[in-house]
Amino acid sequence: MRRFLLSAAKILVSAALLYLALRKTDFAALAARIDATSLGWLAAAVAATIFQLFVNAVRWRAIGACCEAPLTTGRSMRYAMIGSFFNQTLPSAIGGDAVRVWLLARAGAGWRAATYSVFVDRATGLIALSAIIFVTLPWTLRLIDNADGRLGLMLLDFAALGAGVVFLALPFLRFGLLDRIWATRHMRGCSEVALKVLSTPKSAAILVATSLIIPVLAVVIAWCVARAIESPSSFVQLFELVPPIMLITMIPISIAGWGVREASMGLAFGYAGLNPSDGVAVSLLFGAVYFVVGGIGGLIWIMSAEKAAKGDAPIEVPE
């Protein structure tokens, strides 16, 4: 019942925010802005999204190698694509992460190693995203002319950065209470894995490079869909606005970020002196691109050996 109520609440949040974001949207005018050239830009956005998943798969493979959850690039990419499908169909932005844990554990890595690898993958991505927002903060604050918007952005980013610092510092905190509490004990274990990855030059380089490339690719995707509807927003403006919106969308209060992303994008465009309707339209197309890629992941899932496997026994999947 608790899970049902939580899922229902997320559906209501998505529906309410979508209604607020879309109530003034002229869909006929939006459709009129899409032509043959737009389809080319949208195809480029889909390609950039698939490449983004590949970069994420490379990062996950590097992390898995340091926590006894070895992955080949092919398997990591397949699981990432399948995860993208479940991100769109499960009532949380982290539903795909749970599926990745399940797939990797069933493939022989074990539940602990699989969970640690996915958690560290998610945590390092959050830290890198927060760092990018922090570095671009002076320019973003100049772009946003609303005092409440500037304050909210700073508080959100500082909170995310602070959480990242605490996460990485856990192995150095010598409090017996941290080891007695189940959550903090495993959080410390994940932090130790992250530090192990960062202590090896090769894996550290992969981790840092991929973690910085992924948010940049999100901006590229947003820029492609903005070009598809001929929005006047520039790449630089989107680079300043999209990472904070990504951070907000990671809060698991809606279905795959729907509603939260549209409301945030419309608000951000308005704060930056752009047309809020363009922000909502860019967000809708942005979500649609991820939905299409998720559909491809769904086809991979349907044809996968993992779906055909029965029972709880570990499975071996030929590469």
PLY file of the C-alpha trace (Angstrom):
ply
format ascii 1.0
element vertex 319
property float x
property float y
property float z
element edge 318
property int vertex1
property int vertex2
end_header
0.00 0.00 0.00
2.84 2.39 0.84
4.48 1.78 -2.57
1.14 2.27 -4.29
0.52 5.56 -2.47
4.06 6.76 -3.29
3.62 5.94 -6.97
0.19 7.59 -7.00
1.66 10.71 -5.39
4.37 10.91 -8.06
1.79 10.54 -10.80
-0.25 13.35 -9.27
2.84 15.58 -8.99
3.72 14.97 -12.66
0.13 15.58 -13.76
-0.24 18.77 -11.71
3.07 20.25 -12.84
2.42 19.31 -16.47
-0.96 21.01 -16.28
0.55 24.18 -14.83
3.35 24.19 -17.41
1.18 23.36 -20.42
-2.02 25.28 -19.72
-0.84 28.27 -21.76
1.02 26.31 -24.43
-0.25 26.72 -27.99
0.27 23.23 -29.38
-0.92 24.23 -32.86
1.74 26.92 -33.02
4.34 24.47 -31.73
3.40 21.88 -34.37
3.66 24.56 -37.05
7.29 25.16 -36.08
8.27 21.56 -36.82
9.23 20.77 -40.43
11.62 18.49 -42.31
14.63 20.37 -40.95
13.27 19.92 -37.44
13.25 16.15 -37.90
16.95 16.27 -38.69
17.67 18.15 -35.48
15.51 15.73 -33.49
17.38 12.78 -35.03
20.64 14.43 -33.98
19.23 14.76 -30.45
18.38 11.04 -30.38
21.90 10.19 -31.57
23.41 12.45 -28.89
21.25 10.75 -26.25
22.44 7.29 -27.28
26.04 8.54 -27.21
25.38 9.98 -23.74
24.26 6.53 -22.58
27.43 5.04 -24.09
29.59 7.52 -22.15
27.65 6.61 -19.00
28.27 2.92 -19.76
32.02 3.57 -20.01
31.96 5.29 -16.61
29.94 2.48 -15.05
32.38 -0.10 -16.43
35.32 1.73 -14.83
33.51 1.85 -11.49
32.45 -1.79 -11.70
36.04 -2.88 -12.21
36.93 -1.33 -8.83
34.15 -2.96 -6.81
34.25 -6.54 -8.07
31.40 -6.03 -10.52
33.26 -6.46 -13.83
31.49 -5.36 -16.99
32.36 -5.39 -20.66
31.55 -2.23 -22.60
28.92 -4.10 -24.62
27.11 -5.45 -21.58
27.34 -2.12 -19.77
25.83 -0.34 -22.77
23.05 -2.93 -23.09
22.15 -2.57 -19.43
22.25 1.23 -19.74
19.82 1.12 -22.68
17.50 -1.23 -20.79
17.74 1.06 -17.78
16.69 4.02 -19.94
13.51 2.11 -20.83
12.62 1.51 -17.19
13.45 5.13 -16.34
10.53 6.02 -18.60
8.13 3.36 -17.34
8.77 3.11 -13.58
7.47 5.85 -11.23
10.88 7.30 -10.45
13.88 8.84 -12.20
16.00 6.15 -10.53
13.87 3.17 -11.60
16.40 2.34 -14.29
19.15 2.23 -11.67
17.27 -0.47 -9.75
16.96 -2.48 -12.95
20.68 -2.08 -13.66
21.43 -3.40 -10.17
19.15 -6.38 -10.76
20.65 -7.17 -14.17
24.26 -6.93 -12.97
23.59 -8.96 -9.82
21.84 -11.68 -11.84
24.79 -11.74 -14.24
27.01 -12.95 -11.40
28.36 -9.80 -9.75
26.27 -10.23 -6.59
23.84 -7.78 -5.03
26.34 -5.82 -2.95
28.85 -5.16 -5.73
26.09 -4.40 -8.24
24.39 -1.96 -5.87
27.65 -0.23 -4.99
28.63 0.18 -8.64
25.32 1.78 -9.61
25.19 3.99 -6.51
28.72 5.28 -7.09
27.89 5.85 -10.75
24.90 7.96 -9.74
26.78 9.77 -6.94
29.79 10.75 -9.06
27.44 12.02 -11.76
25.66 14.19 -9.20
28.96 15.56 -7.86
30.22 16.40 -11.37
26.92 18.06 -12.28
27.02 20.16 -9.10
30.62 21.15 -9.86
29.70 22.30 -13.37
26.83 24.37 -11.98
29.18 25.88 -9.39
31.79 26.84 -12.01
29.18 28.44 -14.29
27.30 30.05 -11.39
28.66 33.62 -11.91
27.41 33.65 -15.51
24.13 31.93 -14.66
23.40 34.44 -11.88
23.97 37.29 -14.34
21.58 35.63 -16.78
18.81 35.17 -14.18
17.37 38.53 -13.16
15.02 37.18 -10.49
16.33 37.37 -6.90
14.35 34.33 -5.75
15.60 32.32 -8.73
19.23 33.21 -7.97
18.86 32.35 -4.29
17.12 29.04 -5.04
19.81 28.04 -7.52
22.64 28.80 -5.08
20.98 26.92 -2.22
20.28 23.89 -4.41
23.81 23.72 -5.79
25.51 24.28 -2.44
23.34 21.56 -0.89
24.28 19.12 -3.66
27.98 20.00 -3.41
27.88 19.67 0.36
26.29 16.24 0.09
29.01 15.22 -2.37
31.78 16.40 -0.05
30.26 14.53 2.89
29.92 11.39 0.76
33.60 11.44 -0.25
34.69 12.22 3.31
32.88 9.27 4.92
35.92 6.90 4.92
37.88 9.50 6.91
35.22 9.98 9.59
36.01 7.68 12.52
32.69 7.44 14.31
31.56 4.04 15.55
27.95 5.08 15.04
28.49 5.25 11.27
29.38 1.54 11.22
26.45 0.53 13.41
23.81 2.15 11.19
22.99 0.05 8.12
22.59 2.99 5.71
25.75 4.87 6.70
27.79 1.65 6.77
26.94 0.91 3.14
27.27 4.59 2.21
30.82 4.47 3.55
31.46 1.34 1.49
30.28 3.17 -1.65
32.49 6.13 -0.78
35.49 3.81 -0.44
34.77 2.47 -3.93
34.62 6.02 -5.32
37.96 6.89 -3.72
39.46 3.66 -5.03
38.41 4.64 -8.57
39.90 8.11 -8.08
43.16 6.70 -6.70
44.01 4.92 -9.96
45.12 7.38 -12.68
43.45 5.55 -15.57
40.11 4.95 -13.89
40.18 8.45 -12.36
40.69 9.99 -15.80
37.79 7.96 -17.18
35.57 8.88 -14.24
36.27 12.61 -14.42
36.10 12.85 -18.22
32.86 10.90 -18.59
31.22 12.68 -15.64
31.91 16.04 -17.29
30.92 14.92 -20.79
27.49 13.60 -19.77
26.04 16.99 -18.65
27.57 18.69 -21.70
25.78 16.16 -23.90
22.51 16.99 -22.12
23.06 20.61 -23.17
23.77 19.45 -26.74
20.48 17.50 -26.73
18.58 20.54 -25.46
20.28 22.74 -28.08
19.30 20.32 -30.86
15.63 20.32 -29.84
15.75 24.12 -29.47
17.03 24.36 -33.03
14.23 22.00 -34.11
11.65 24.65 -33.15
13.92 27.60 -34.01
14.03 28.84 -30.42
16.29 31.90 -30.10
18.05 30.43 -27.05
21.79 30.11 -27.64
24.06 27.21 -26.73
25.72 29.34 -24.04
22.36 30.21 -22.47
21.34 26.55 -22.47
24.70 25.58 -20.95
23.90 27.92 -18.06
20.28 26.79 -17.65
20.13 23.06 -18.44
22.51 21.67 -15.73
20.50 23.25 -12.87
17.31 21.86 -14.40
18.95 18.43 -14.61
19.76 18.69 -10.92
16.16 19.59 -10.06
14.81 16.77 -12.24
16.90 14.23 -10.32
14.67 14.81 -7.27
12.48 11.64 -7.31
9.07 13.27 -6.95
7.60 12.60 -10.39
7.45 10.05 -13.21
10.77 10.17 -15.12
11.04 13.89 -14.33
7.91 14.74 -16.33
6.24 17.86 -15.03
9.19 18.90 -12.88
11.36 19.37 -15.97
8.69 21.30 -17.91
7.84 23.60 -15.00
11.53 24.22 -14.25
12.47 24.84 -17.88
9.61 27.28 -18.43
10.52 29.11 -15.21
14.23 29.19 -16.08
13.56 30.55 -19.57
11.38 33.25 -18.05
14.03 34.20 -15.48
16.62 34.45 -18.30
14.44 36.81 -20.32
13.50 34.13 -22.86
10.02 32.99 -23.85
8.72 30.59 -21.15
6.63 28.77 -23.77
9.82 28.01 -25.67
11.26 26.54 -22.48
8.24 24.27 -22.04
8.40 23.24 -25.71
12.14 22.47 -25.48
11.49 20.43 -22.34
8.68 18.45 -23.97
10.84 17.61 -26.98
13.77 16.86 -24.67
11.58 14.37 -22.80
10.25 12.95 -26.07
13.80 12.26 -27.26
14.56 10.33 -24.08
11.26 8.51 -24.48
12.24 7.41 -28.00
15.63 6.19 -26.77
13.85 4.44 -23.91
11.67 2.71 -26.50
14.82 1.42 -28.21
15.97 0.19 -24.81
12.62 -1.55 -24.43
13.17 -3.46 -27.66
16.63 -4.49 -26.43
15.01 -5.69 -23.19
12.36 -7.72 -25.02
15.01 -9.49 -27.10
17.51 -9.92 -24.26
18.57 -13.17 -22.63
18.01 -11.52 -19.25
14.28 -11.21 -19.85
14.04 -14.84 -20.93
15.88 -16.10 -17.84
13.79 -17.71 -15.09
14.35 -17.95 -11.37
16.99 -16.30 -9.21
20.04 -18.23 -10.38
22.86 -16.20 -11.91
22.79 -16.13 -15.70
25.54 -16.03 -18.24
24.87 -13.83 -21.22
27.05 -14.28 -24.31
28.66 -11.09 -25.55
0 1
1 2
2 3
3 4
4 5
5 6
6 7
7 8
8 9
9 10
10 11
11 12
12 13
13 14
14 15
15 16
16 17
17 18
18 19
19 20
20 21
21 22
22 23
23 24
24 25
25 26
26 27
27 28
28 29
29 30
30 31
31 32
32 33
33 34
34 35
35 36
36 37
37 38
38 39
39 40
40 41
41 42
42 43
43 44
44 45
45 46
46 47
47 48
48 49
49 50
50 51
51 52
52 53
53 54
54 55
55 56
56 57
57 58
58 59
59 60
60 61
61 62
62 63
63 64
64 65
65 66
66 67
67 68
68 69
69 70
70 71
71 72
72 73
73 74
74 75
75 76
76 77
77 78
78 79
79 80
80 81
81 82
82 83
83 84
84 85
85 86
86 87
87 88
88 89
89 90
90 91
91 92
92 93
93 94
94 95
95 96
96 97
97 98
98 99
99 100
100 101
101 102
102 103
103 104
104 105
105 106
106 107
107 108
108 109
109 110
110 111
111 112
112 113
113 114
114 115
115 116
116 117
117 118
118 119
119 120
120 121
121 122
122 123
123 124
124 125
125 126
126 127
127 128
128 129
129 130
130 131
131 132
132 133
133 134
134 135
135 136
136 137
137 138
138 139
139 140
140 141
141 142
142 143
143 144
144 145
145 146
146 147
147 148
148 149
149 150
150 151
151 152
152 153
153 154
154 155
155 156
156 157
157 158
158 159
159 160
160 161
161 162
162 163
163 164
164 165
165 166
166 167
167 168
168 169
169 170
170 171
171 172
172 173
173 174
174 175
175 176
176 177
177 178
178 179
179 180
180 181
181 182
182 183
183 184
184 185
185 186
186 187
187 188
188 189
189 190
190 191
191 192
192 193
193 194
194 195
195 196
196 197
197 198
198 199
199 200
200 201
201 202
202 203
203 204
204 205
205 206
206 207
207 208
208 209
209 210
210 211
211 212
212 213
213 214
214 215
215 216
216 217
217 218
218 219
219 220
220 221
221 222
222 223
223 224
224 225
225 226
226 227
227 228
228 229
229 230
230 231
231 232
232 233
233 234
234 235
235 236
236 237
237 238
238 239
239 240
240 241
241 242
242 243
243 244
244 245
245 246
246 247
247 248
248 249
249 250
250 251
251 252
252 253
253 254
254 255
255 256
256 257
257 258
258 259
259 260
260 261
261 262
262 263
263 264
264 265
265 266
266 267
267 268
268 269
269 270
270 271
271 272
272 273
273 274
274 275
275 276
276 277
277 278
278 279
279 280
280 281
281 282
282 283
283 284
284 285
285 286
286 287
287 288
288 289
289 290
290 291
291 292
292 293
293 294
294 295
295 296
296 297
297 298
298 299
299 300
300 301
301 302
302 303
303 304
304 305
305 306
306 307
307 308
308 309
309 310
310 311
311 312
312 313
313 314
314 315
315 316
316 317
317 318
